Amino acid sequence: MTDEEYTAALEAERVARCDRARYIVREEHGAFHILRRNGAGQAWGVARYTTSETADLAAAFLNRLKEDEA
């Protein structure tokens, strides 16, 4: 494997990892829930907030952390 092929494989893995899961906000029962949704569309709760602004900010922060980690 050449250096270029190795670099391309690492980049493809990073992109796939970033595309797999996303943090989303969903309103349910008067609260705003942050959910982690995987590539198959399954989602599970991570946290609950009382305002949509705080939930959106937290989800954006978690998504950014995930991208930086990749």
N, C-alpha and C positions, 0 to 999 in steps of 0.2 A: 504494500500500500504506500503510495507516494504521500508526501506532505500535503499536497493539494487535496487528495482524496480523503486523507485523515481529517483535514480541516473541514471539508464539506460534510463528512459524516458527523462530526461534532456539532456543526451548525444545524444539521437536520435533526439530530437528537434534541438539541436545545429548543428548536421550534416545536417539535412534537410534544415535549414536556410542557411547554407554555400553553399549547392548545388543548391539552388534556382537561385540565380543571380550571374553573373560573369561580370567583366569589360573586354572588348576585344578591340583590336585596328583594325581598318579597314581603308585602304587607298582609298580615293575618291576625285577625282578632284584635285589632287596634294597636298592634305592635309591629315593628319593622324587624324582620329576621334576616340575618346574613346566612346564606346557604352556600355550601361548596358544591358545585355541580360538575360532574365528570363528563368525559366525552360521550358517554352513553345516554346522557340526559338525567341520570339519577342525581338527586340532591339530598343533602342532610344538613341540619341546622348546626351553626357554629356559635352564634350569639344573637341576642335580642336587644333592640334599642327602642326608645320611646319616640324619637324623632327621625324622620326620613333623612334629614341632612347629616346627622351623626352616622347613621347606618351607611349612607352612600359614601361618606368620607372613609369610614373604616373598611368598606369593601374595596374602594379604590386603593387604599394603602396596602391591603393584603395582596391584591392583584399585582401591585408594583413590586412588593417584596418577592413575590413568586417569580416575576420576570427577571429581577436582578439576580436571584439565586440561580436561575437557569444559565 
